[in-house]
Every structure is written in C-alpha cells, then in structure tokens.
Amino acid sequence: MGRAEFGRLLRAARQRSLLTLESLAETSGVSVRAISDMERGQSLPRQATLSELMDALDLDEDERRRFVEASARRAGRSAGRVPRQLPPGLAAFRGRTDALATAYGLTAQAARAEGGHVVVAVIGGMAGVGKTTLAVHWAHQVADRFPDGQLYVNLRGFEDATRPMDPAEALGGFLAALGVSDLDMPRGTEERSALFRERTASRRLIVVLDNARDEEQVRPLLPASTGCLTVVTSRSQLSGLVAVEGATPVGLDVWTREEALSALAARIGEERCRAEPEAAAALVERCGHLALAVAIVAAQVSATPQLPLRTVVRELRGTGPLLDALSAGARRSDVRAVFSWSYRTLPPETAVFFRHLALHPGPSVSAEAAASLAGVGMREARRMLRQLSAVNLLSRDAEGRHVLHDLVRAYGVELVEQEKDDGLAARIRLLDYLRHNADIANRFLGPASTAEAVPPAEGVVSVALGTREEALDWFRQEETSVSSALRSMNDPRLLRIGMTLTQDWVGYYSVMGRWSEEIATKRIGLDAAQRLDEPAAVVRNAAALARALAETGRTDEADRYVELMLGQLDRIGPVERAFAERTVGWVRGRQKRHEEALHHARRALEIYRTLGDDRSTAREMNAVAWYLALLGRYEETIALCEEAVPLLQRDGNLRIEAAAWDTMGYARQHLGRLDGAIADYRESLRVYGEAFDGYNQAEVLDHLATAQREKGDHAGARASWLRAADLLSAIHSPRAERMRANAEASRGHGDLL
C-alpha cells in the first residue's frame, strides 16, 4: 500500500511540474529507471534519494510531509521504526528571525549531508529566554527534511531537585525508539553510544538534546550520520562542542520590544493590545522582554479577559516583589525557580560573588566594579565572571561590560537578603571604587591636586591610570555606574561617601562640557550636604550647580544657589569664603552683571592674598582682569594679565594661563590691536591644547575668528569656526551648529548669525 501511494504522489507531482521522466532524472540526479519503478509502485526511495526528488519537484511543506509519510509506510523496514518524539511546538511562536536564519542554513547543510561531519547546533542563553521553544519550533519546521524521524530528550541539566540525566539513560530511550529490544540493549554508556552511532549511521534524523548540563553529557548522544541534525540547548556555553565537534553556536538574548509585543498579542489577542498600546508596551517592559516572563503574564491576563491591561501593569508595579507576580504555579513556569536551577550549579564562592554583583544598580558593570562590590581581587573576579557567563546568568555588551538581566538582578537581590549578606558594605565598596579612581583620574584632567589621594577601603580595586586618555576612558566606562549608584543612595549611611563622589566627578563633566550630567550629579551632592548640615559642602555643591546652570543659560535658576552660598558665608572658613565669592563673581559675569562680578572677584582676590595663596591669587587676578575687560577697562585688563601669566606659568596652571592669554586677546582686540589680539588667542589655543581642554579651545577659536574677520581674513575666520564646531560636536554641545552657521556666513562675507 505504501509503495502504490508513494508512486501516485510522485507521478502527480511530476506531471504538475510539467516534467518528463528524463527531465526529472536530470534535475534530481536520480535515474529514469529508478523514478519509473517508484511511480509504478515497485520500490520506495532511500532517504537521500527522497530529498533529491522533493527538492527537484520544488514541493511545498504539506506536499513534502505527504511524501515523507508515504515513503515511510513500508512493512519490514530494515532500518527500524521511525520515531516521532518531538514535543508539541508553540502555536504562538514569534520573532527570532536571525536565529531562524542560522537554523535554516544549518538545516540545508545537514539535508545535503555536506562537509563530512555531523551538523550540531548549540542554542545558548539565560534561563527563560526561549531556547527550548526555538529548538522545538525549528525541528517541527524542518522535520520533513529528515524522514527517519525525530529524537528528543530533556537532559535535566538545570532542573529543581533533580540530578542531570545520565547519558546512558538518554541513549536507552533513543535506542528503544529506534527499535532495539530490551534483550539487545547494552548496559554501559560506551556500548550504548556505539550502538546508537551504528543505528544512525545511514539515517537522516533530527536529534534534540534539550537542557544539557555540559559537553560530557552531550557527546555520547551525538549521531554518526552526516545527514543528521543535532540541536542542543543549554544555559552553559558548551564551548567544548564548538571547539572539538565543530558545533555552531546560536546565541539567544531577550526579545526586542517588537518581538515581545508580538508574542503578547499572539497570546492575549491583537485587539486587546491595539486597544491599550501603551499598557501593552509597559507590560512587556516590566517583564524585561524575557520570553518566559511574557508567557506567564500573558497566561494570567488571558484568564481575565475583562481586566484592562493598565490595571495589570499597575498591579505588577504595586504588589510586592516582581518575581512573585511572575509565577504560574508550576515550578517550570516560575521565573524565580528557573533562575534557581542555574544558581545552584555555581561553586559556593561564585554564588556569593553573584549575589554581590546583583547589588550593582546600573544596567552593566565593569570587571573592576564587580570585584570591588564583592571585595575580591581581579583575578578571582574575572574567573567568576566567566563562570557566570558560562551558565548564562550574565552576558556581555558591545563595550565588553557585564550585563545582568533585570529579573536576574531582582533574583540576586532576594538572595542577598535570604543569605544575610552585608549589602551595605558592598555598596560602600562600590561608591569608594568610583570615588577613589575618579580622584586619581582627575589628576590627569587639570592642575595636579595638592591634596593627597585618600586610599581606597579594603577590597576596593585601584585602577592603573597613566595617561589622560586612560583617565577619560575610565570615566566613560563608569559613567552609567556612577549615575545609577548616586540615584540609589537610599541609605543615610551612604550620604557622606556619595557626597564626596559627586565632587570627584564634576571635573570630568566640566572638561567634557557635560552640563546636564553635572547638574543632575550636583543636585544629589547638594541634597546630601544639606541633609548632613555641612556648610562647606553645601557651598561646594551649590557653587557647581550655579556655574553649570549659568553655563547653560539658566541664569535665573542659578540665582537660587548663589543666595544659598552667600547665606553660608558666616559658617565657613576663609578658604571656603574665597571660593564662594569667586563663584558668585563668575555667575554674575555670565548674567552680564559685570559690576557685581568684579566686586565679588576682588573680594575673593583679597582673601587669597591675605592667605598667601599665590596659586589662587594668580588665578583670581585673571578673573578680575576679565570683568575689567567686560566693563571696557582694557588697559587695566592687560596689565593685570601680564602680572598673572608668569605666576601661572611658574605653577604650571595651564588652563588659567590659557584663559589669561584669551583675556588679553579680548582686551587688545577691543583696543583695535588686532595683530596682538590674534597672537594672544593663538597662544591661548596652544596652552589649552596642552591641557587637552577642547571645550575652551572652541571658545577661544570663536574669539580668534571674530578678530580674523575684523582684519579681513574671512578664510581664516571660517577655518577657525569650523574647527570650533568640530571640537564642540565631539562633546555633543548644541553650540556647534552656531559655529558652523558663522563659518557658512563668512564664506560670502555676510553677517554673522
């Protein structure tokens, strides 16, 4: 019956394709006689022949399935029975376009038996990301290409209170499915593995090895035929299979926002998601785009079709730990339980390290910050980070930083509380790591500090920094960490170190022209200073805020912090008073209240001279000179700057020396001495260049361009403005566009914008 049915199907398909016996033979590589025998019901094809015929006839999926079934129904089949062990696929499967493209490429390779080796794919990813779902979906989609059947086993590599399956047990199930009787079943793993390779040597099978623990569990289960496709899923990376067996890794991350929304809609209905698009987006965001979490929430939502999605979102946000909500009752459908199966495989010291790592408040963490959190050395930290990555509790971003999924982090924080770890000490070490290394890095960004560096606490990593670029790289690396850490200072015991930390990061933000970040950081520092009632700290933080706000044009808001500083003058010493007066002068200058600016700058200068602080005196002389220039008192300006420059050069104060040359240039330009002004501006540029201060170089280039334009050098002015625009673009300053507009206007000798 099977031969006749297959012959009828083959003849009908050939005729629909308008192929003769000869043309089908030429296209498929199968002889005319063999095709004729099959069509007359005298024979059935071998598996390789069947695939060649189906490809030549360009059959759709339903037709291929009928061909496979008809060719398999023959009595006394010598190769044994055809197993069909795949679990049901997910009807609502969505997304995974890139992974499926890789999967189908491997399928084609196995179906053609290319390369002389068994095709093995390893699907890896964190718990709950959808590895098994992808593997089963893939296997169902291509099952017709492997007519000798499908084998499937859950190896229980990561399951609750269950030992991983012994390979011998898995092999026993496979061999029984292939027709080996109990009497013929070998006892040992090696003997069963040898028989399995023998029974699969000429077959075309899909073998799905789900939830594997390690390479040793998988290797005995690999078939021998080059026409077989083996799909392994694991939370471990199984790099040994990739290196030795030539397996292809297929990495899975959490869904994209679009994939998660599509999956949610497939489970609860498109109409429901379209009716509340913002709530649907918030729902999948709350699930961290994790497949298992979305599936659990979707099941809960489906059970209450009358409940608005916005209500579900509100309940998820307000009903205690999120992991409690992400439970469907069964352990295999409980996000917390699934994570625990990976956690329990960790060595004890790595489990402790993982718990400390979960206390990091940001989206990603450097190896140095991780080591500091846990209070371990870098060698131990890197080893344990590799172990966590190997079981996919941790991933890496494009910058090489380590990433914990939000739900994994929530699970780790719960463990900290359960195990009674000293979370406060870990958080203090993280803040001290950010403080100590920022203090060191700041010494490469400006004048060397006269204060000695405060050594880090025990267990805190000290990063080796030797150049300005290394210092800037470290700041960039830890930007997200410091912003997240400062925003999570909800323990009063962290206020003092957090306040110090904000001060250490202001230098970086200032050099980079990152005013919005500086403002946000200093608001946190000021709040801490006020809560601690430390007037000197209040002044420092209010000063930084006032300067940043004035720099960004928010001068009215800056007034609030000026008044706050002035209100502290009676509570602080002379050094802090001079600093406050100097800052008030600077803000008043930005507000174009030049007489007030000069008044406060002179008060600061008087205090510095009384203190005998030559360095600060020279710096404040430049400030006074600048306000004199703004008031049109240009000769006084030049005289004061000429007095200050040698003092600044003696102290190596590059940035203030550069500012003094710029001030002199401004004064000479307004006196009509353009050659002298241009020379001063160029010297200012040179010194700012030595200080690697691109932001202030752009300011001086703007001044230089105006002097060049006045002299009639429009090409030179245009070049200066374009160079200023490039420097400002590098730090994402909005003023870059104005510089480009000025340059464009200078092209036609037009008016400046």
N, C-alpha and C positions, 0 to 999 in steps of 0.2 A: 504494500500500500504506500509506503514512504517513497519508494523509487518512482512509482507512477505519478504521485502528487508532485514530486520534485521535477520530473520530466515535463509535466504540464505547465508548471510555473516557468520553467526555463524557456520553453518554446514560446509561451505567450509574451514573455518579456523581450525575447529576441525579435519577435515579429513587431511588437510595439516600437521597438527601436529602429525598425526598418533595416535590420542586419541579416545577411545571409549566414549560413553556417561558416563559409570561408572568411567573411569579414569579421565575425565574432572571434573566430580562431586567431586571425591575425592581430586583432586588438588585444585579446586576453593572453595570448601565448599558449592556449590550450588547443590540442589537435582537433581537427574536424571530426575524426572518428570518435574521440572521447566525448565531444559535445553531442554527437549523434546518438551514441549509446545512452547518454544521460537523458536525452529528450525522449527516447523510446522506452525508458524505464528499465534499462538493463544494468545500470550502475548508478552509484552515487559518488559525488566528488570527494576527494580528500580536502582537508581544511584549507591548505594553501590554494588549491585549485578553486575552491568555492569563493574565496576572497577575490581572486583574479577575475572570475566571471562576474561577480557582483560589481566590481569596480568598472569593468568594461561596459556593463549594461547601464551604469550610472543610476543605480536604484536609489529610491528614497528610503527613509528609515523604516517605514512599515513594510515595504517590499523586502528589504534586507532581512527583517525579522522573520517573515514568512519563509524565505529561502533557508535561513538557518534552522528553523524548526522542522521543515520538511527534510532537510538533509540529515538531521539528527535522528529521525524516527526509522531506524532500521534494526531489526532484531539481531541478536548475537553480535553486537558491535564489539570488535576485538579490543578496542582501547578502553572499554569500561563504560560506566554510566556517565551522564552529563550532569554535573552538579549545578544547582541554582541557589547559591547560599546568600546572595546579597540581601540585606535588609531593605525595606521599602525606602524609596527616595522621598525627598521632601517636595511636596506639591508646590509649595510657595518659595522655591529656590529663586534667589535674586542676586544679581551682581557677579562679582569675581571674574570680570571679563579678562583681565590679564592672566590670572591663574589658569583659567579655562583654555586660553590660547596656548599656553605652555603645555597643558594637559593634552590637548588635541594633537599638538605636534608630536608628543611622545607616543600617543596612540598610533599615529600614522607610521612612526618608526617601528613600533612593535608589530603592527599589522603586516608590514612589508618584510619583517624579520631582517632588518638591516643591521650592519655593524658587527655582527658575530657575537653579540653579548646580550644577556637578558636586560630588558628595559625596566629600570627601577626608578620610581619617583618617591621622594620623601616630602610629605606635606607637613611643615612645621609651623608652630605658632603658639601663642599663650592659651591658657585654659579658656574655653568658652568662645573661641574666635570662629569656630565653624569648620574645623579640619575634617571631622568625620562626615559632616554634611556634604562638603565638597567632594570627598573621595567617593562616597556612595552615589552622588549625582553623576559624577564623571563616569563611574563604572556602568551605571544604567544607560547613559547616553551612548556608550560605545560597545555595549555588550554584544551586538550583532557581529562585530568585527572579530570576536573570539568565540567561535561556535562550540568549542569544547567545554564551555561553561564558566562559572564564576565561583571562586572560593572566598570565603570571608571568615575572619575570626577577630574577636575582641581580645587582645592580649593582656588586658587589665594592667597595663604598665603603671597607670596612675589612677587608682581607684581606692575608695574608702574602705579600710579594714579588710582588704583583700590582697593576697600575695599575687605578684605578676604571674601570668600563666607560664608554666614550663613549656619550652618548645616541643618536648615530646608529646604533651597533651594536644597541642595545636596540630602537630603532624598526624596524630591519631585520627583526629576529626577530618583532616584533609584526605588521608588515605581511605578512610571509610567512605567518604563521599565519592572517591574515585573507584570504588568497587572492591577494595581489599577487605577480605573477610577477617573476622576475629582470629581464626585459626592461623591465617597468614600474616598477621600483624606483628612486626618485630617489637621487641621490648625497649631497646635503648634509643636514645636520641639520634646517635650517629647512624644506626641501622635504619631507622625510620626516615631520616633525611636522605640517605642513599636511595631508598626505595621510592621516595617522593620524587627525587630527581629523575629516576628511571621512568616512573609512570607519567611524568610531564615532559619527557624529552622530545616527543613528537607532537605534543598538543599545543593548541592555541587557547590559552586561559587568561582570565583576569584573576589576580590574587590580591585581595585587600587585607593588609595586616594593620588592623586598627589599634591605636592606643599602645604603641610599642614603648617599652622602657629603655632599651639600649640596643646596640648593634649585636651583642651576643644572643639576644633573644630572637633577632630577626634572621640572622644569617642561615640557620638550618632550614628556614621556611622559604628560601628563595628557589623558585623552579629553575630547571635547566634549559628549557627551550628558548631560543631567540625569538620565538613567536609569542611568548607570554609577556604580559604587562603586570608588573607588581607595583602596587600603590601602598605605601607605608604612611601612617600618620603617627605623630609623636610630639609631645611637648619638649622632648630633648632634640638637639640639633642633628644627632646621628651623623656627625661629620666623618666617622669611620666608613660608613657606607658610601659616602660621596667620594672619599679618597681612594678606597680599595675596590669597591664594587662598581664605581663609576655612576652611582645614583645621581639623579638630577634633583636638587632641592627646589621645592615650590613653597616659598615663604608666604604666610598669610598674616596680614595685620587686621586691625579692626576695620569695620566697614567705613566707607566715606559717608558723609552726611546724606548724599543722594541715595546710596545703596541701602542705608539704614531706613530711610523714609520709604523706599520702595518695598522693603521687606515688611515694614509695619503695615503698609497699605494692603499688601497681599494677604496678611493675616486678619486684619480687622475691617477691611473694605476700603476701596478707593474713595467712596463718597464721604465716609467718616473723616478721612484725612483731609479731603478737599474742603470740608465744612469748617475745619479748625486748623489751618496750616501752621500757624504759629505754635499752637499747643502740640501738634504732632512733632514739629521740629524740636521743641523743648523736651518732649518725651524721649526721643532717641538720644538727645544730648545728655539727658540725665542718665541714660543707660551707657554712656560712654561709647556709643556706636558698637558695642560688643554684641555679637550675634546671639549668644545665649541670653544675655540680659534683655535684649529686644524681644526675643521669643517668649520669655517669661512674662514680661509686661503685656505683650500682645495677648497672651492667653488670659491674663487677668482682665484686660479690657474687653475681650470678646465675651467674657462671661457676664458682663453688664452692659449690653448694647445701648441702654438708655442713658448711661452716665457720660456727661460731656468730657472730652479729653482734657480740658483745662482743669477740671476737678481732679482728674487722675494726677496731673502734674503737681497741683497744689498739695495733694496728699503725699506724693513721693517726696516733696520738699519738706514736709512738716511732720512726718510720722516716725521720727527717730532714725536710727541708722539705715542708710540706703540698702545695705546688704540684707536687712530684714525684709524689706519690701521685695527684693529680687529673689524670692524663693517660691517655687511652685509646689512645695510639699515634699516631693521625692528628692532623695539625695543627689541623683544625677541631674536634677533640674534646679539645684540650689547653687547660686553663684559662689557663695561662701564655701560650701562643701567642695565644689570643684576646684577652687583655688587651694584648699587644704590638701588635696591629693598631691599637688606639686610641692607644696611647702614641706610635707612630711618626708620627702625624699632627700631633703637637704641635710648635710652634716650639721651637728649642733652649732659650731661656731658660725657657719654660713646662715643658719636660721636666725641667730642673734643679729648678724650683720644686716639681713633683710629687714628685720623689724626696725632697726635704727634708720635704714635707708628710707623706709616708709614715712619717717618724720620730716623728710625734706619737703618743704611746702610748694616748691616750684614744679613745672612740667618736666624738667630734665635736670640732671645732676652730673657734675664732673666727678672724675675718679678722686680728685683731691678733696672735694667737699664730702663725698661719700666716706672716705677714710676718716675725715675729721668728725663727722657725725657719729661714727662707730668707735672712734678713738683707737684705730689700728693703723699700722704702717702701710705705706703704699704697696709694698709687695703683697701683703696679705689682702689688701683691699682689691687689687687687680685680680688676684686669684679667685676671690669670692664673687666679684662681679662677673667673671667668666662662668662660674658655676651657676649663677642666677640666670645668665643669658642662655646657658645650655638647656635649662628646663623652661625657657621662655616665660619666666616671671619678669624679665627685663628685656628691653630692646635698645637699639641704638638709633639716634637721629643722624641727619646728614652731617652734623658737626662732630660726630663721634661721642656725644654726650649720652648718658644712660637715661632711659625713659621708663617710668612706671605708669602703667595704665591707672586712671583714677580709681577704678574699682579695686585693683590690686593694692593700691596705696591705702584705700579705706580698710581693706582686709588686714594689711600690715599694722596699721594704727590700732585696730582692735586687739591684735596680738600683743602689742606693747603694753596695753592695759591689762590683758589677761596674765601676761608673764611678769607684770610689775617691774618692767624695765625703767631705768632712770631717764625718762624722756626729757626732763628739764636739763640735765647735764648734757645730753646730746644736742639739744637746741642751742645751749650756750656755746658748745664747741663749734657749731656751725657759724654762729654770729662772730665768734672770735677768729675763726678762719677767714671770714670775709673782712673783718676789721684789720687784723694783723697784716695780711697780704696787701690790702689796699694801702695801708700806711707805707709799706715798703715800695709798692708800685708808684705811689705819689712822688717819691723822691726822684723819679725819672721824668716827671712831667713838668716840674718847675724848679724853683730855687731849692737847694738842699735844706731840709729842716734842721734846725739847731737842736731840736729835742731828740733824745734817744728813743729808739723804737722800743715799744713795750713788748716783751717777749710773749709768744703765744702760750696759752694754757697747755697742760699736759694732754697729749693725744691729738693736738691740732697740727695739721700739716703746714709747713712753711715752704712756699714755692720758690724755687731758684729763679730769680729775675736778674738779668744782667744788662739789658738794653731797654731803651724807651719803647721799641716795638714789642718786646716781650711783655712789658708792663701793660701796654694798651691791649695786647691780645688777652692777657689775664682778665683785665676789666671787662672786655667784651664777652669772654667766656662766662663770667659770673654775673652779668647784668640781670638776667632773669632770676637768678638765685637771690640776689640782694633785694630786689623789689618784692619778691614773694616772701622772703624772710621778714622784712620790715613790716609788711602788711599783716603778718600773722603773729605779731608780738602781743598776744592777749594775756600774757602772764606778767604781773607787775615786777617780778624778779628779773625780767629781761629788759626793763626800760633803760637802765644805765648803759649797758653794753650796746643796746640798739641806738641810743642817742649818740654815742661815740662813733658808731658805724656810719651814721648819716653824715657826720662831719668828714670822715675819711673818703667818702665817695663824691663829695662836692667838687673836689679838684678835677676829677675825671670829667664830670658833666660840664664843668665850666670850660675846660680846654676844648671839648668837643662841641661846645655851643648847644648843649642839650638842655635847654632851659626848662622844658616841661617836666623832664625827669628830675631835674634839680629841685623844681618847685614841689613836686609830689614828695620827694625824699625829705626835704627840709620841713615840710608840714608835719611829717611824722616825728622828726627830731625835735621840733618846737613843742609839739604836744607832750613828748616825753620830758623835756626840760621843765615845762610848766607843771606837770604832774609831780616832778621831783622837787619843784620850787628851788631851782638853781639859777640865780640871776645871770651869772656869766654865761651859762649855757643858753639861757633864753636870748641873750644879746647875740651870741654867735649864730644861732639858728634864725632869729628874726632878721639879722643882717643879710644872711644868704638869701632868705626869702625876698626881702625888699629889693636886693640887687637883681635877682632873677626876674621878678615881676616888672621892675623898671626896664630891664633889658628887652622884655617882650612887649613893651608899650602899655602895660597895665599899671600906670603910674598912680592912679587914684587908689588902687588896692595896696600899692606899696606904702602909701601914707600910713596905713594902719600899723604896719610893722616898724616904721620909723618912730611913731609915737610910742610903741611898745618898748623900743630900745631906749629912747630918751627917758622913759619912766623908770628905767633900771639904773640910771647913772649914779644915784646916791647909794646903791647897794653893791657897786663893783669897784675894783681897784683901778689904778691909773692906766695900766696896760689895756684893760677892757674898755675904759672910758675913751682912750685914744682910738681904739678900734671902732667903737660906736660912732664917735664924731666923724671919723674918716668915711665910714659907710654912709652916714647921713649926708655928708657932703657929696658923695658920689651919686646918691639917689636924687638929690636936689639938682645936681648938674644934669642928669637925664631928664628931669622935669623942666629944664630950662629956667630954673630959679637960681640964676648964677650968683647973685649977691649972697644968698643963703648958703650956696655950695661953698663959696670962698670963705665965708665966716666959719663954717664947721671944719673945713680943711685946715685953716690956720689954727684953730683950737687944737686939732689933732697934732699938727706940727709942733706947737708949743709944748705939748705934753711929751712928745718923743724927744725933743731937745732937752727937756728937764730930766728925762730918764737916762740921757746919754746914749740913746739907741741910734747909732749912726745909720744903720741899715734902714730902719723905718723912717728916720729923718729924711734921708735921700729920696726914698720912695714918695714921701708926702710932699717934698719940695716939687716933684713933678706934678702932683695933683693940684697944688696951689697954682703952679705955673699954668696949668691947663685952664683953670677957672679964670685966671687973669686974662688969658688969651680970648676966652669966650666973652669977656667984658671989654675987649678991644685994647687992652693994655699990653701991646705986643712986645715993646722993648723990655718991660719988666719980665715978661714971659721968657724971652731968650736968655736974659741974664741969669735967671733962676735955674733954667735947664742946664746952662753951661756950667753952673756951680755944682749941679747934682750929678751930671754924667760921670765925671771922674770917680765920685764916691760909689756910684752904682757899678762901674767897671771894676773897682777895687774889690767889691763884694761878690762879683760875678752874678749880679741880679739882672739876667738877660732880658726878661720880659719888661721890667720897669725901665731899663736903659732904652729898649726899643721904643717904649711909649714916650720917653723924653725926646728922642730924635723926632718922633712923629709930631709932638707938641711944638718943637722948634720949627719944623717944616710948616706947620699950620700958621705960626706967627709970621714967618718970613713971607709966606705966600700972600698973607693979607697986607703985608707991607709992600708988596709988589716985587719982592726979591725972588723971582721965580727960579733962577738957577740954583740959588742957595736952598730954596724950599725943596726942589727936586732932589738935590744931593742929600738933604736930611731924610727925605722919605725913603730914598734908596738904602741909606744906612739903617733906617728903622726896619726895612724889609729884611736886610741881611741878618740883623740881630734876632728878629722874630724867627727867621729861618733856623738859626742855631738853637732856638728854644723850641723848635717844632710846633709853633703856635700858628696853625693855619687860619684860624678864625680872625685873629688880629692882623695877620698879613693881609687878609681880604679888606679889612678896614683901611689899612694904610694904602693899599692899591687903589681904593676908591679916592682917597685924598690925592695920591700921585696923579691919577687920571685927570682930576679937575685942574691940577697945575699944568699938566701937559696940554690940555685943551686950551687953557688960557694963553699958553705960549704958541699955540697954533699947530702943535704936533697931534693932529687928530688920529693918525695911525697908531702913535704910541699910546694915546688915551684909550683907544679901542682895545689894544692888546692888554693894557692893564685891567680894564673892566672885565674882559673875557677871562683873564687869569683869576681875578677875584671871584667871578661866577663859578669857575671850576672848583676853587677851594671851598666855597660855601655849599656847592652841590654835594661835595664829598661828605659834609656833615649834615646834609638834608636841611639846610637853612632856607627859609622862604625868600630871603633877601637875594638869593642867587638870580632869580628872574629879573629883579630890578637892575642888577649889574649887567645882565645880557641886554636888557632894553636900552640902557645907557650906551652900551657898545654899539648897538644897532643904530641908535640915533647919531652917534659920532661918525658913522660911515658916510652919511650925507651932510655932515656939518650942521645937523639940525639941532633943535633944542633938546635938552635932556628931559627924560620923563621924571 
